[in-house]
Amino acid sequence: MPKKLKTMFDVYGPYEIPLGKNRSLPPEKREKFWTDHKDIAERKGCYVFAMQTRGLTPYYVGMTVRSFEKEALNDRNVANFVMPTISERKGTPVLLFLTAPEKKGPINRGHIRKLEKFLIRQSLLVNLDLKNSKSKKTSEWGIKGVFRGGQGSRSDSADSLRKCIGLYANDDIYFYSTRSRSQ
């Protein structure tokens, strides 16, 4: 039986960030965004700022232990990450939120930090132009046919290892199996 996880984050979004004239983001548009998303405004966790064209491309990953409303679209983030990206890139700006569970007692800040680091590293795999300055170290190793192994056919040995350790890779994004150890 797999160990029960202490913190399970929920995902919300992508939610379009409403823009003003000339693709600006005035304070009244930010207020409207939070009015439209009251259910998560006071929550804590991580958020991903992305641009949506045919798919979603991450440009900034952040975390908050205060509230999303106070952090995700604050003046600093809008000036340093949101507006430069909107002016440089085509597409629709969106936010995705990964909320920590609402429970009694203090929130697990360590798990939020670890999630942020994980999201930054995963986002770097699809966008080297990620605007985060911390946790941007990329890995220089891989396992052929298992993890960051490039394209091509996978050997039976690589398949066996993946099944053995419960690791499933898909385009450099890794997923852990929840299968029971007794299987």
C-alpha positions as a Python dict, from the first residue, in 0.01 Angstrom:
ca = {
    (1, 'M'): (0, 0, 0),
    (2, 'P'): (149, 340, -96),
    (3, 'K'): (224, 586, 182),
    (4, 'K'): (-45, 854, 219),
    (5, 'L'): (90, 1193, 111),
    (6, 'K'): (92, 1464, 377),
    (7, 'T'): (9, 1747, 138),
    (8, 'M'): (-201, 1710, -176),
    (9, 'F'): (-226, 2027, -384),
    (10, 'D'): (-534, 2104, -598),
    (11, 'V'): (-501, 2267, -941),
    (12, 'Y'): (-722, 2554, -1063),
    (13, 'G'): (-711, 2726, -1400),
    (14, 'P'): (-592, 2830, -1643),
    (15, 'Y'): (-767, 3161, -1575),
    (16, 'E'): (-732, 3440, -1828),
    (17, 'I'): (-579, 3761, -1695),
    (18, 'P'): (-803, 4047, -1816),
    (19, 'L'): (-607, 4314, -2001),
    (20, 'G'): (-687, 4679, -2062),
    (21, 'K'): (-619, 4889, -2369),
    (22, 'N'): (-286, 4826, -2541),
    (23, 'R'): (-248, 4497, -2349),
    (24, 'S'): (-196, 4680, -2019),
    (25, 'L'): (-288, 4548, -1674),
    (26, 'P'): (-433, 4839, -1473),
    (27, 'P'): (-530, 4794, -1105),
    (28, 'E'): (-903, 4774, -1184),
    (29, 'K'): (-841, 4472, -1410),
    (30, 'R'): (-648, 4301, -1130),
    (31, 'E'): (-934, 4371, -890),
    (32, 'K'): (-1179, 4223, -1139),
    (33, 'F'): (-962, 3911, -1169),
    (34, 'W'): (-974, 3852, -793),
    (35, 'T'): (-1346, 3934, -776),
    (36, 'D'): (-1403, 3666, -1040),
    (37, 'H'): (-1188, 3416, -849),
    (38, 'K'): (-1281, 3478, -484),
    (39, 'D'): (-1266, 3105, -414),
    (40, 'I'): (-885, 3099, -447),
    (41, 'A'): (-787, 3463, -376),
    (42, 'E'): (-708, 3396, -8),
    (43, 'R'): (-559, 3050, -61),
    (44, 'K'): (-188, 2967, -39),
    (45, 'G'): (40, 2759, -258),
    (46, 'C'): (210, 2800, -595),
    (47, 'Y'): (107, 2969, -917),
    (48, 'V'): (224, 2953, -1277),
    (49, 'F'): (204, 3252, -1509),
    (50, 'A'): (178, 3127, -1867),
    (51, 'M'): (92, 3242, -2217),
    (52, 'Q'): (-175, 3049, -2403),
    (53, 'T'): (-152, 3014, -2779),
    (54, 'R'): (-220, 2665, -2912),
    (55, 'G'): (-94, 2528, -2582),
    (56, 'L'): (34, 2675, -2257),
    (57, 'T'): (391, 2799, -2213),
    (58, 'P'): (509, 2878, -1859),
    (59, 'Y'): (700, 3204, -1806),
    (60, 'Y'): (709, 3243, -1429),
    (61, 'V'): (648, 3019, -1127),
    (62, 'G'): (582, 3168, -785),
    (63, 'M'): (471, 3070, -439),
    (64, 'T'): (291, 3235, -152),
    (65, 'V'): (231, 3158, 211),
    (66, 'R'): (23, 3478, 246),
    (67, 'S'): (-244, 3468, -27),
    (68, 'F'): (-256, 3447, -406),
    (69, 'E'): (-427, 3785, -418),
    (70, 'K'): (-137, 3953, -235),
    (71, 'E'): (133, 3779, -439),
    (72, 'A'): (44, 3658, -789),
    (73, 'L'): (-48, 3992, -948),
    (74, 'N'): (127, 4231, -709),
    (75, 'D'): (306, 4539, -848),
    (76, 'R'): (649, 4372, -845),
    (77, 'N'): (537, 4062, -1035),
    (78, 'V'): (335, 4262, -1286),
    (79, 'A'): (631, 4495, -1355),
    (80, 'N'): (903, 4228, -1364),
    (81, 'F'): (733, 3923, -1515),
    (82, 'V'): (380, 3975, -1646),
    (83, 'M'): (409, 4298, -1848),
    (84, 'P'): (746, 4220, -2011),
    (85, 'T'): (614, 3880, -2121),
    (86, 'I'): (286, 4023, -2249),
    (87, 'S'): (476, 4285, -2452),
    (88, 'E'): (727, 4031, -2593),
    (89, 'R'): (495, 3737, -2668),
    (90, 'K'): (177, 3670, -2855),
    (91, 'G'): (-106, 3489, -2683),
    (92, 'T'): (-337, 3520, -2388),
    (93, 'P'): (-186, 3560, -2040),
    (94, 'V'): (-319, 3309, -1787),
    (95, 'L'): (-258, 3194, -1432),
    (96, 'L'): (-276, 2841, -1294),
    (97, 'F'): (-295, 2788, -919),
    (98, 'L'): (-184, 2492, -709),
    (99, 'T'): (-354, 2536, -373),
    (100, 'A'): (-243, 2388, -45),
    (101, 'P'): (-513, 2199, 144),
    (102, 'E'): (-732, 2404, 374),
    (103, 'K'): (-695, 2252, 718),
    (104, 'K'): (-654, 2350, 1080),
    (105, 'G'): (-311, 2449, 1195),
    (106, 'P'): (-18, 2603, 1012),
    (107, 'I'): (35, 2545, 644),
    (108, 'N'): (333, 2333, 541),
    (109, 'R'): (568, 2601, 402),
    (110, 'G'): (836, 2342, 324),
    (111, 'H'): (604, 2152, 91),
    (112, 'I'): (509, 2473, -89),
    (113, 'R'): (878, 2559, -140),
    (114, 'K'): (951, 2208, -271),
    (115, 'L'): (654, 2229, -508),
    (116, 'E'): (777, 2566, -639),
    (117, 'K'): (1124, 2423, -703),
    (118, 'F'): (972, 2121, -880),
    (119, 'L'): (749, 2343, -1097),
    (120, 'I'): (1042, 2567, -1191),
    (121, 'R'): (1254, 2270, -1296),
    (122, 'Q'): (973, 2111, -1493),
    (123, 'S'): (889, 2445, -1659),
    (124, 'L'): (1252, 2487, -1766),
    (125, 'L'): (1218, 2165, -1965),
    (126, 'V'): (960, 2331, -2191),
    (127, 'N'): (1076, 2695, -2176),
    (128, 'L'): (1437, 2795, -2121),
    (129, 'D'): (1318, 3159, -2120),
    (130, 'L'): (1150, 3108, -1782),
    (131, 'K'): (1182, 3436, -1591),
    (132, 'N'): (1257, 3281, -1250),
    (133, 'S'): (1603, 3351, -1115),
    (134, 'K'): (1614, 3083, -846),
    (135, 'S'): (1617, 2704, -894),
    (136, 'K'): (1710, 2741, -1263),
    (137, 'K'): (1986, 2482, -1255),
    (138, 'T'): (1911, 2224, -1524),
    (139, 'S'): (2017, 1862, -1499),
    (140, 'E'): (2306, 1738, -1709),
    (141, 'W'): (2225, 1369, -1693),
    (142, 'G'): (1960, 1128, -1815),
    (143, 'I'): (1883, 759, -1853),
    (144, 'K'): (1834, 651, -2213),
    (145, 'G'): (1477, 540, -2266),
    (146, 'V'): (1378, 617, -1907),
    (147, 'F'): (1426, 981, -1808),
    (148, 'R'): (1550, 1272, -2023),
    (149, 'G'): (1671, 1007, -2264),
    (150, 'G'): (1590, 1178, -2592),
    (151, 'Q'): (1390, 1039, -2880),
    (152, 'G'): (1405, 696, -3033),
    (153, 'S'): (1289, 350, -2949),
    (154, 'R'): (1310, 231, -2590),
    (155, 'S'): (1491, -91, -2508),
    (156, 'D'): (1325, -375, -2320),
    (157, 'S'): (1577, -316, -2040),
    (158, 'A'): (1474, 50, -2013),
    (159, 'D'): (1108, -55, -2001),
    (160, 'S'): (1187, -307, -1729),
    (161, 'L'): (1365, -45, -1519),
    (162, 'R'): (1079, 203, -1558),
    (163, 'K'): (826, -56, -1444),
    (164, 'C'): (1052, -180, -1164),
    (165, 'I'): (1099, 161, -1001),
    (166, 'G'): (754, 299, -1089),
    (167, 'L'): (890, 580, -1302),
    (168, 'Y'): (708, 686, -1616),
    (169, 'A'): (860, 948, -1843),
    (170, 'N'): (684, 1140, -2116),
    (171, 'D'): (875, 1412, -2301),
    (172, 'D'): (1105, 1472, -2004),
    (173, 'I'): (821, 1510, -1755),
    (174, 'Y'): (833, 1242, -1493),
    (175, 'F'): (550, 1077, -1310),
    (176, 'Y'): (572, 838, -1021),
    (177, 'S'): (351, 535, -1013),
    (178, 'T'): (114, 490, -723),
    (179, 'R'): (118, 113, -760),
    (180, 'S'): (145, -92, -446),
    (181, 'R'): (490, -225, -354),
    (182, 'S'): (343, -574, -325),
    (183, 'Q'): (252, -588, -696),
}
